[in-house]
Amino acid sequence: MLTAYIKAAMKRAKYEVIEDPRPIFGNIEGLKGVWANEPTEEECAVTLAEVVEGWVLLGAKFGHKIPILDGIDLNMGDGLKEIQDTLALPENARIGIQVEEEEY
């Protein structure tokens, strides 16, 4: 269900060109804070899908209600179970996000 949710979210992706070294900006309407910018639209779409996945998992971990997309409800039933299983990592597992440092 998580994969289907990400696909549903990506159907809502909007892209625009911005003045930036990574000029393609993408976001998903209805998913607050989900955005990415990359050199190409293809790279932006890949990053945006990864951001959606992380956004859903982090939101679920903190008990936030995940918006229903295309009838896919990750807040209950099989969707919630899949997220809970994904979040049930061994104690020594590490989840991290690599951030590129920018010069200011």
Backbone as XML, in Angstrom:
<?xml version="1.0"?>
<chain id="A" units="angstrom">
  <residue number="1" name="MET">
    <atom name="N" x="0.811" y="-1.205" z="0.000"/>
    <atom name="CA" x="0.000" y="0.000" z="0.000"/>
    <atom name="C" x="0.850" y="1.263" z="0.000"/>
  </residue>
  <residue number="2" name="LEU">
    <atom name="N" x="2.001" y="1.206" z="0.664"/>
    <atom name="CA" x="2.865" y="2.379" z="0.693"/>
    <atom name="C" x="3.332" y="2.732" z="-0.720"/>
  </residue>
  <residue number="3" name="THR">
    <atom name="N" x="3.671" y="1.723" z="-1.509"/>
    <atom name="CA" x="4.089" y="1.964" z="-2.895"/>
    <atom name="C" x="2.948" y="2.588" z="-3.698"/>
  </residue>
  <residue number="4" name="ALA">
    <atom name="N" x="1.747" y="2.085" z="-3.514"/>
    <atom name="CA" x="0.587" y="2.643" z="-4.218"/>
    <atom name="C" x="0.337" y="4.086" z="-3.781"/>
  </residue>
  <residue number="5" name="TYR">
    <atom name="N" x="0.542" y="4.366" z="-2.511"/>
    <atom name="CA" x="0.359" y="5.721" z="-1.991"/>
    <atom name="C" x="1.378" y="6.674" z="-2.630"/>
  </residue>
  <residue number="6" name="ILE">
    <atom name="N" x="2.618" y="6.228" z="-2.710"/>
    <atom name="CA" x="3.658" y="7.058" z="-3.317"/>
    <atom name="C" x="3.318" y="7.331" z="-4.783"/>
  </residue>
  <residue number="7" name="LYS">
    <atom name="N" x="2.851" y="6.312" z="-5.496"/>
    <atom name="CA" x="2.457" y="6.508" z="-6.900"/>
    <atom name="C" x="1.303" y="7.495" z="-7.009"/>
  </residue>
  <residue number="8" name="ALA">
    <atom name="N" x="0.331" y="7.401" z="-6.098"/>
    <atom name="CA" x="-0.803" y="8.339" z="-6.095"/>
    <atom name="C" x="-0.314" y="9.753" z="-5.817"/>
  </residue>
  <residue number="9" name="ALA">
    <atom name="N" x="0.626" y="9.888" z="-4.900"/>
    <atom name="CA" x="1.182" y="11.204" z="-4.590"/>
    <atom name="C" x="1.922" y="11.771" z="-5.796"/>
  </residue>
  <residue number="10" name="MET">
    <atom name="N" x="2.688" y="10.935" z="-6.469"/>
    <atom name="CA" x="3.484" y="11.404" z="-7.594"/>
    <atom name="C" x="2.619" y="11.870" z="-8.764"/>
  </residue>
  <residue number="11" name="LYS">
    <atom name="N" x="1.406" y="11.362" z="-8.870"/>
    <atom name="CA" x="0.483" y="11.847" z="-9.906"/>
    <atom name="C" x="0.110" y="13.305" z="-9.657"/>
  </residue>
  <residue number="12" name="ARG">
    <atom name="N" x="0.283" y="13.773" z="-8.429"/>
    <atom name="CA" x="-0.050" y="15.147" z="-8.056"/>
    <atom name="C" x="1.168" y="16.073" z="-8.098"/>
  </residue>
  <residue number="13" name="ALA">
    <atom name="N" x="2.312" y="15.541" z="-8.482"/>
    <atom name="CA" x="3.546" y="16.339" z="-8.479"/>
    <atom name="C" x="3.458" y="17.475" z="-9.488"/>
  </residue>
  <residue number="14" name="LYS">
    <atom name="N" x="3.945" y="18.630" z="-9.061"/>
    <atom name="CA" x="4.026" y="19.812" z="-9.913"/>
    <atom name="C" x="5.487" y="20.252" z="-9.933"/>
  </residue>
  <residue number="15" name="TYR">
    <atom name="N" x="5.966" y="20.611" z="-11.106"/>
    <atom name="CA" x="7.358" y="21.011" z="-11.268"/>
    <atom name="C" x="7.427" y="22.410" z="-11.851"/>
  </residue>
  <residue number="16" name="GLU">
    <atom name="N" x="8.466" y="23.131" z="-11.441"/>
    <atom name="CA" x="8.704" y="24.453" z="-12.006"/>
    <atom name="C" x="10.209" y="24.715" z="-12.023"/>
  </residue>
  <residue number="17" name="VAL">
    <atom name="N" x="10.605" y="25.634" z="-12.872"/>
    <atom name="CA" x="12.007" y="26.016" z="-12.959"/>
    <atom name="C" x="12.228" y="27.204" z="-12.031"/>
  </residue>
  <residue number="18" name="ILE">
    <atom name="N" x="13.271" y="27.099" z="-11.201"/>
    <atom name="CA" x="13.613" y="28.175" z="-10.284"/>
    <atom name="C" x="15.063" y="28.596" z="-10.527"/>
  </residue>
  <residue number="19" name="GLU">
    <atom name="N" x="15.432" y="29.736" z="-9.994"/>
    <atom name="CA" x="16.811" y="30.191" z="-10.127"/>
    <atom name="C" x="17.619" y="29.569" z="-8.988"/>
  </residue>
  <residue number="20" name="ASP">
    <atom name="N" x="18.319" y="28.488" z="-9.297"/>
    <atom name="CA" x="19.054" y="27.717" z="-8.305"/>
    <atom name="C" x="20.029" y="26.815" z="-9.053"/>
  </residue>
  <residue number="21" name="PRO">
    <atom name="N" x="21.133" y="26.416" z="-8.432"/>
    <atom name="CA" x="22.015" y="25.449" z="-9.094"/>
    <atom name="C" x="21.302" y="24.132" z="-9.439"/>
  </residue>
  <residue number="22" name="ARG">
    <atom name="N" x="20.280" y="23.794" z="-8.674"/>
    <atom name="CA" x="19.418" y="22.648" z="-8.993"/>
    <atom name="C" x="18.059" y="23.248" z="-9.357"/>
  </residue>
  <residue number="23" name="PRO">
    <atom name="N" x="17.865" y="23.592" z="-10.630"/>
    <atom name="CA" x="16.766" y="24.477" z="-11.020"/>
    <atom name="C" x="15.370" y="23.866" z="-11.128"/>
  </residue>
  <residue number="24" name="ILE">
    <atom name="N" x="15.238" y="22.568" z="-11.005"/>
    <atom name="CA" x="13.896" y="21.980" z="-11.097"/>
    <atom name="C" x="13.363" y="21.764" z="-9.694"/>
  </residue>
  <residue number="25" name="PHE">
    <atom name="N" x="12.274" y="22.454" z="-9.389"/>
    <atom name="CA" x="11.627" y="22.372" z="-8.083"/>
    <atom name="C" x="10.334" y="21.589" z="-8.245"/>
  </residue>
  <residue number="26" name="GLY">
    <atom name="N" x="10.108" y="20.631" z="-7.373"/>
    <atom name="CA" x="8.876" y="19.855" z="-7.411"/>
    <atom name="C" x="8.245" y="19.780" z="-6.032"/>
  </residue>
  <residue number="27" name="ASN">
    <atom name="N" x="6.929" y="19.787" z="-6.010"/>
    <atom name="CA" x="6.210" y="19.585" z="-4.752"/>
    <atom name="C" x="4.926" y="18.821" z="-5.022"/>
  </residue>
  <residue number="28" name="ILE">
    <atom name="N" x="4.280" y="18.411" z="-3.935"/>
    <atom name="CA" x="3.043" y="17.647" z="-4.072"/>
    <atom name="C" x="1.949" y="18.355" z="-3.285"/>
  </residue>
  <residue number="29" name="GLU">
    <atom name="N" x="0.973" y="18.831" z="-4.026"/>
    <atom name="CA" x="-0.142" y="19.542" z="-3.423"/>
    <atom name="C" x="-0.863" y="18.636" z="-2.419"/>
  </residue>
  <residue number="30" name="GLY">
    <atom name="N" x="-1.114" y="19.175" z="-1.251"/>
    <atom name="CA" x="-1.829" y="18.421" z="-0.226"/>
    <atom name="C" x="-0.922" y="17.701" z="0.757"/>
  </residue>
  <residue number="31" name="LEU">
    <atom name="N" x="0.383" y="17.630" z="0.461"/>
    <atom name="CA" x="1.333" y="17.015" z="1.376"/>
    <atom name="C" x="2.303" y="18.109" z="1.824"/>
  </residue>
  <residue number="32" name="LYS">
    <atom name="N" x="1.945" y="18.774" z="2.913"/>
    <atom name="CA" x="2.680" y="19.942" z="3.400"/>
    <atom name="C" x="4.137" y="19.584" z="3.710"/>
  </residue>
  <residue number="33" name="GLY">
    <atom name="N" x="5.034" y="20.350" z="3.127"/>
    <atom name="CA" x="6.454" y="20.162" z="3.388"/>
    <atom name="C" x="7.137" y="19.154" z="2.480"/>
  </residue>
  <residue number="34" name="VAL">
    <atom name="N" x="6.401" y="18.575" z="1.542"/>
    <atom name="CA" x="6.993" y="17.608" z="0.614"/>
    <atom name="C" x="7.432" y="18.355" z="-0.637"/>
  </residue>
  <residue number="35" name="TRP">
    <atom name="N" x="8.761" y="18.468" z="-0.808"/>
    <atom name="CA" x="9.313" y="19.145" z="-1.971"/>
    <atom name="C" x="10.727" y="18.638" z="-2.229"/>
  </residue>
  <residue number="36" name="ALA">
    <atom name="N" x="11.204" y="18.927" z="-3.416"/>
    <atom name="CA" x="12.574" y="18.564" z="-3.792"/>
    <atom name="C" x="13.015" y="19.509" z="-4.890"/>
  </residue>
  <residue number="37" name="ASN">
    <atom name="N" x="14.328" y="19.681" z="-5.023"/>
    <atom name="CA" x="14.841" y="20.365" z="-6.208"/>
    <atom name="C" x="16.124" y="19.675" z="-6.639"/>
  </residue>
  <residue number="38" name="GLU">
    <atom name="N" x="16.231" y="19.500" z="-7.948"/>
    <atom name="CA" x="17.332" y="18.743" z="-8.549"/>
    <atom name="C" x="17.666" y="19.350" z="-9.914"/>
  </residue>
  <residue number="39" name="PRO">
    <atom name="N" x="18.763" y="18.901" z="-10.526"/>
    <atom name="CA" x="19.152" y="19.434" z="-11.837"/>
    <atom name="C" x="18.169" y="19.105" z="-12.965"/>
  </residue>
  <residue number="40" name="THR">
    <atom name="N" x="17.509" y="17.947" z="-12.902"/>
    <atom name="CA" x="16.574" y="17.557" z="-13.973"/>
    <atom name="C" x="15.240" y="17.140" z="-13.370"/>
  </residue>
  <residue number="41" name="GLU">
    <atom name="N" x="14.214" y="17.151" z="-14.198"/>
    <atom name="CA" x="12.892" y="16.740" z="-13.716"/>
    <atom name="C" x="12.895" y="15.267" z="-13.307"/>
  </residue>
  <residue number="42" name="GLU">
    <atom name="N" x="13.628" y="14.432" z="-14.036"/>
    <atom name="CA" x="13.686" y="13.012" z="-13.701"/>
    <atom name="C" x="14.319" y="12.802" z="-12.317"/>
  </residue>
  <residue number="43" name="GLU">
    <atom name="N" x="15.428" y="13.503" z="-12.068"/>
    <atom name="CA" x="16.083" y="13.393" z="-10.757"/>
    <atom name="C" x="15.187" y="13.960" z="-9.658"/>
  </residue>
  <residue number="44" name="CYS">
    <atom name="N" x="14.490" y="15.026" z="-9.978"/>
    <atom name="CA" x="13.588" y="15.635" z="-9.014"/>
    <atom name="C" x="12.458" y="14.667" z="-8.654"/>
  </residue>
  <residue number="45" name="ALA">
    <atom name="N" x="11.931" y="13.959" z="-9.644"/>
    <atom name="CA" x="10.860" y="12.992" z="-9.388"/>
    <atom name="C" x="11.338" y="11.863" z="-8.483"/>
  </residue>
  <residue number="46" name="VAL">
    <atom name="N" x="12.552" y="11.376" z="-8.707"/>
    <atom name="CA" x="13.104" y="10.307" z="-7.854"/>
    <atom name="C" x="13.236" y="10.799" z="-6.418"/>
  </residue>
  <residue number="47" name="THR">
    <atom name="N" x="13.819" y="11.977" z="-6.251"/>
    <atom name="CA" x="13.992" y="12.536" z="-4.912"/>
    <atom name="C" x="12.644" y="12.805" z="-4.261"/>
  </residue>
  <residue number="48" name="LEU">
    <atom name="N" x="11.711" y="13.327" z="-5.030"/>
    <atom name="CA" x="10.380" y="13.634" z="-4.501"/>
    <atom name="C" x="9.687" y="12.370" z="-4.000"/>
  </residue>
  <residue number="49" name="ALA">
    <atom name="N" x="9.801" y="11.266" z="-4.717"/>
    <atom name="CA" x="9.211" y="9.997" z="-4.270"/>
    <atom name="C" x="9.854" y="9.541" z="-2.961"/>
  </residue>
  <residue number="50" name="GLU">
    <atom name="N" x="11.164" y="9.713" z="-2.832"/>
    <atom name="CA" x="11.850" y="9.353" z="-1.587"/>
    <atom name="C" x="11.383" y="10.238" z="-0.434"/>
  </residue>
  <residue number="51" name="VAL">
    <atom name="N" x="11.172" y="11.515" z="-0.728"/>
    <atom name="CA" x="10.694" y="12.443" z="0.294"/>
    <atom name="C" x="9.287" y="12.047" z="0.749"/>
  </residue>
  <residue number="52" name="VAL">
    <atom name="N" x="8.428" y="11.662" z="-0.188"/>
    <atom name="CA" x="7.075" y="11.223" z="0.179"/>
    <atom name="C" x="7.156" y="10.040" z="1.137"/>
  </residue>
  <residue number="53" name="GLU">
    <atom name="N" x="7.982" y="9.057" z="0.814"/>
    <atom name="CA" x="8.104" y="7.884" z="1.670"/>
    <atom name="C" x="8.562" y="8.275" z="3.079"/>
  </residue>
  <residue number="54" name="GLY">
    <atom name="N" x="9.594" y="9.082" z="3.154"/>
    <atom name="CA" x="10.086" y="9.519" z="4.458"/>
    <atom name="C" x="9.060" y="10.338" z="5.217"/>
  </residue>
  <residue number="55" name="TRP">
    <atom name="N" x="8.341" y="11.194" z="4.512"/>
    <atom name="CA" x="7.306" y="12.046" z="5.106"/>
    <atom name="C" x="6.207" y="11.188" z="5.715"/>
  </residue>
  <residue number="56" name="VAL">
    <atom name="N" x="5.776" y="10.157" z="4.987"/>
    <atom name="CA" x="4.730" y="9.255" z="5.484"/>
    <atom name="C" x="5.224" y="8.512" z="6.721"/>
  </residue>
  <residue number="57" name="LEU">
    <atom name="N" x="6.415" y="7.936" z="6.643"/>
    <atom name="CA" x="6.933" y="7.144" z="7.768"/>
    <atom name="C" x="7.158" y="8.010" z="9.004"/>
  </residue>
  <residue number="58" name="LEU">
    <atom name="N" x="7.725" y="9.183" z="8.813"/>
    <atom name="CA" x="7.961" y="10.069" z="9.948"/>
    <atom name="C" x="6.643" y="10.562" z="10.541"/>
  </residue>
  <residue number="59" name="GLY">
    <atom name="N" x="5.723" y="10.924" z="9.665"/>
    <atom name="CA" x="4.408" y="11.370" z="10.138"/>
    <atom name="C" x="3.701" y="10.289" z="10.934"/>
  </residue>
  <residue number="60" name="ALA">
    <atom name="N" x="3.751" y="9.065" z="10.429"/>
    <atom name="CA" x="3.114" y="7.947" z="11.129"/>
    <atom name="C" x="3.786" y="7.699" z="12.473"/>
  </residue>
  <residue number="61" name="LYS">
    <atom name="N" x="5.101" y="7.804" z="12.506"/>
    <atom name="CA" x="5.838" y="7.585" z="13.754"/>
    <atom name="C" x="5.399" y="8.567" z="14.831"/>
  </residue>
  <residue number="62" name="PHE">
    <atom name="N" x="5.102" y="9.802" z="14.429"/>
    <atom name="CA" x="4.685" y="10.827" z="15.385"/>
    <atom name="C" x="3.164" y="10.922" z="15.527"/>
  </residue>
  <residue number="63" name="GLY">
    <atom name="N" x="2.447" y="9.995" z="14.913"/>
    <atom name="CA" x="1.000" y="9.934" z="15.081"/>
    <atom name="C" x="0.216" y="10.958" z="14.285"/>
  </residue>
  <residue number="64" name="HIS">
    <atom name="N" x="0.819" y="11.512" z="13.237"/>
    <atom name="CA" x="0.105" y="12.475" z="12.400"/>
    <atom name="C" x="-0.846" y="11.747" z="11.462"/>
  </residue>
  <residue number="65" name="LYS">
    <atom name="N" x="-1.958" y="12.373" z="11.160"/>
    <atom name="CA" x="-2.895" y="11.791" z="10.201"/>
    <atom name="C" x="-2.332" y="11.996" z="8.796"/>
  </residue>
  <residue number="66" name="ILE">
    <atom name="N" x="-2.223" y="10.904" z="8.062"/>
    <atom name="CA" x="-1.714" y="10.939" z="6.693"/>
    <atom name="C" x="-2.908" y="11.163" z="5.759"/>
  </residue>
  <residue number="67" name="PRO">
    <atom name="N" x="-2.837" y="12.183" z="4.892"/>
    <atom name="CA" x="-3.965" y="12.431" z="3.986"/>
    <atom name="C" x="-4.281" y="11.213" z="3.114"/>
  </residue>
  <residue number="68" name="ILE">
    <atom name="N" x="-5.544" y="10.970" z="2.877"/>
    <atom name="CA" x="-5.980" y="9.882" z="2.006"/>
    <atom name="C" x="-5.814" y="10.340" z="0.559"/>
  </residue>
  <residue number="69" name="LEU">
    <atom name="N" x="-5.144" y="9.540" z="-0.256"/>
    <atom name="CA" x="-4.950" y="9.836" z="-1.677"/>
    <atom name="C" x="-5.513" y="8.692" z="-2.512"/>
  </residue>
  <residue number="70" name="ASP">
    <atom name="N" x="-6.324" y="9.025" z="-3.484"/>
    <atom name="CA" x="-6.923" y="8.027" z="-4.382"/>
    <atom name="C" x="-7.552" y="6.867" z="-3.605"/>
  </residue>
  <residue number="71" name="GLY">
    <atom name="N" x="-8.162" y="7.168" z="-2.466"/>
    <atom name="CA" x="-8.808" y="6.141" z="-1.652"/>
    <atom name="C" x="-7.850" y="5.308" z="-0.817"/>
  </residue>
  <residue number="72" name="ILE">
    <atom name="N" x="-6.568" y="5.633" z="-0.847"/>
    <atom name="CA" x="-5.568" y="4.873" z="-0.076"/>
    <atom name="C" x="-5.419" y="5.525" z="1.289"/>
  </residue>
  <residue number="73" name="ASP">
    <atom name="N" x="-5.838" y="4.798" z="2.320"/>
    <atom name="CA" x="-5.808" y="5.298" z="3.694"/>
    <atom name="C" x="-4.747" y="4.531" z="4.470"/>
  </residue>
  <residue number="74" name="LEU">
    <atom name="N" x="-3.649" y="5.211" z="4.767"/>
    <atom name="CA" x="-2.556" y="4.579" z="5.516"/>
    <atom name="C" x="-2.733" y="4.729" z="7.024"/>
  </residue>
  <residue number="75" name="ASN">
    <atom name="N" x="-3.855" y="5.285" z="7.457"/>
    <atom name="CA" x="-4.094" y="5.520" z="8.875"/>
    <atom name="C" x="-4.751" y="4.348" z="9.583"/>
  </residue>
  <residue number="76" name="MET">
    <atom name="N" x="-5.169" y="3.326" z="8.818"/>
    <atom name="CA" x="-5.872" y="2.201" z="9.417"/>
    <atom name="C" x="-5.704" y="0.942" z="8.578"/>
  </residue>
  <residue number="77" name="GLY">
    <atom name="N" x="-6.076" y="-0.175" z="9.122"/>
    <atom name="CA" x="-6.075" y="-1.432" z="8.384"/>
    <atom name="C" x="-4.712" y="-1.843" z="7.870"/>
  </residue>
  <residue number="78" name="ASP">
    <atom name="N" x="-4.699" y="-2.393" z="6.639"/>
    <atom name="CA" x="-3.466" y="-2.908" z="6.039"/>
    <atom name="C" x="-2.410" y="-1.820" z="5.852"/>
  </residue>
  <residue number="79" name="GLY">
    <atom name="N" x="-2.848" y="-0.606" z="5.520"/>
    <atom name="CA" x="-1.899" y="0.486" z="5.331"/>
    <atom name="C" x="-1.152" y="0.809" z="6.608"/>
  </residue>
  <residue number="80" name="LEU">
    <atom name="N" x="-1.871" y="0.889" z="7.710"/>
    <atom name="CA" x="-1.242" y="1.161" z="8.997"/>
    <atom name="C" x="-0.325" y="0.018" z="9.397"/>
  </residue>
  <residue number="81" name="LYS">
    <atom name="N" x="-0.759" y="-1.219" z="9.169"/>
    <atom name="CA" x="0.061" y="-2.389" z="9.512"/>
    <atom name="C" x="1.377" y="-2.364" z="8.743"/>
  </residue>
  <residue number="82" name="GLU">
    <atom name="N" x="1.311" y="-2.032" z="7.454"/>
    <atom name="CA" x="2.534" y="-1.978" z="6.644"/>
    <atom name="C" x="3.498" y="-0.931" z="7.200"/>
  </residue>
  <residue number="83" name="ILE">
    <atom name="N" x="2.986" y="0.229" z="7.565"/>
    <atom name="CA" x="3.843" y="1.271" z="8.129"/>
    <atom name="C" x="4.428" y="0.822" z="9.459"/>
  </residue>
  <residue number="84" name="GLN">
    <atom name="N" x="3.619" y="0.221" z="10.300"/>
    <atom name="CA" x="4.109" y="-0.259" z="11.595"/>
    <atom name="C" x="5.203" y="-1.304" z="11.399"/>
  </residue>
  <residue number="85" name="ASP">
    <atom name="N" x="5.015" y="-2.195" z="10.444"/>
    <atom name="CA" x="6.033" y="-3.213" z="10.159"/>
    <atom name="C" x="7.321" y="-2.568" z="9.647"/>
  </residue>
  <residue number="86" name="THR">
    <atom name="N" x="7.172" y="-1.544" z="8.807"/>
    <atom name="CA" x="8.335" y="-0.840" z="8.275"/>
    <atom name="C" x="9.092" y="-0.137" z="9.388"/>
  </residue>
  <residue number="87" name="LEU">
    <atom name="N" x="8.355" y="0.414" z="10.334"/>
    <atom name="CA" x="8.984" y="1.150" z="11.434"/>
    <atom name="C" x="9.534" y="0.244" z="12.522"/>
  </residue>
  <residue number="88" name="ALA">
    <atom name="N" x="9.181" y="-1.035" z="12.509"/>
    <atom name="CA" x="9.653" y="-1.969" z="13.536"/>
    <atom name="C" x="11.051" y="-2.458" z="13.171"/>
  </residue>
  <residue number="89" name="LEU">
    <atom name="N" x="12.016" y="-1.577" z="13.347"/>
    <atom name="CA" x="13.396" y="-1.890" z="12.996"/>
    <atom name="C" x="14.145" y="-2.386" z="14.229"/>
  </residue>
  <residue number="90" name="PRO">
    <atom name="N" x="15.185" y="-3.178" z="14.042"/>
    <atom name="CA" x="16.010" y="-3.593" z="15.182"/>
    <atom name="C" x="16.604" y="-2.368" z="15.879"/>
  </residue>
  <residue number="91" name="GLU">
    <atom name="N" x="16.902" y="-2.515" z="17.156"/>
    <atom name="CA" x="17.426" y="-1.400" z="17.937"/>
    <atom name="C" x="18.688" y="-0.804" z="17.339"/>
  </residue>
  <residue number="92" name="ASN">
    <atom name="N" x="19.530" y="-1.644" z="16.744"/>
    <atom name="CA" x="20.800" y="-1.142" z="16.225"/>
    <atom name="C" x="20.687" y="-0.578" z="14.805"/>
  </residue>
  <residue number="93" name="ALA">
    <atom name="N" x="19.486" y="-0.585" z="14.225"/>
    <atom name="CA" x="19.299" y="-0.040" z="12.881"/>
    <atom name="C" x="19.356" y="1.481" z="12.940"/>
  </residue>
  <residue number="94" name="ARG">
    <atom name="N" x="19.895" y="2.065" z="11.883"/>
    <atom name="CA" x="19.973" y="3.517" z="11.815"/>
    <atom name="C" x="19.267" y="4.001" z="10.573"/>
  </residue>
  <residue number="95" name="ILE">
    <atom name="N" x="18.491" y="5.038" z="10.738"/>
    <atom name="CA" x="17.858" y="5.691" z="9.601"/>
    <atom name="C" x="18.472" y="7.073" z="9.527"/>
  </residue>
  <residue number="96" name="GLY">
    <atom name="N" x="18.917" y="7.456" z="8.362"/>
    <atom name="CA" x="19.531" y="8.769" z="8.247"/>
    <atom name="C" x="19.235" y="9.403" z="6.921"/>
  </residue>
  <residue number="97" name="ILE">
    <atom name="N" x="19.400" y="10.695" z="6.886"/>
    <atom name="CA" x="19.218" y="11.446" z="5.664"/>
    <atom name="C" x="20.531" y="12.149" z="5.377"/>
  </residue>
  <residue number="98" name="GLN">
    <atom name="N" x="21.046" y="11.967" z="4.195"/>
    <atom name="CA" x="22.282" y="12.623" z="3.819"/>
    <atom name="C" x="21.932" y="14.010" z="3.270"/>
  </residue>
  <residue number="99" name="VAL">
    <atom name="N" x="22.559" y="15.016" z="3.828"/>
    <atom name="CA" x="22.302" y="16.385" z="3.414"/>
    <atom name="C" x="23.590" y="16.959" z="2.852"/>
  </residue>
  <residue number="100" name="GLU">
    <atom name="N" x="23.486" y="17.547" z="1.671"/>
    <atom name="CA" x="24.644" y="18.189" z="1.071"/>
    <atom name="C" x="24.852" y="19.542" z="1.745"/>
  </residue>
  <residue number="101" name="GLU">
    <atom name="N" x="26.106" y="19.818" z="2.075"/>
    <atom name="CA" x="26.415" y="21.120" z="2.661"/>
    <atom name="C" x="26.526" y="22.144" z="1.544"/>
  </residue>
  <residue number="102" name="GLU">
    <atom name="N" x="25.956" y="23.308" z="1.788"/>
    <atom name="CA" x="26.039" y="24.386" z="0.809"/>
    <atom name="C" x="26.909" y="25.488" z="1.374"/>
  </residue>
  <residue number="103" name="GLU">
    <atom name="N" x="27.603" y="26.166" z="0.485"/>
    <atom name="CA" x="28.396" y="27.311" z="0.897"/>
    <atom name="C" x="27.491" y="28.528" z="0.948"/>
  </residue>
  <residue number="104" name="TYR">
    <atom name="N" x="27.693" y="29.336" z="1.969"/>
    <atom name="CA" x="26.892" y="30.563" z="2.106"/>
    <atom name="C" x="27.754" y="31.785" z="1.914"/>
  </residue>
</chain>
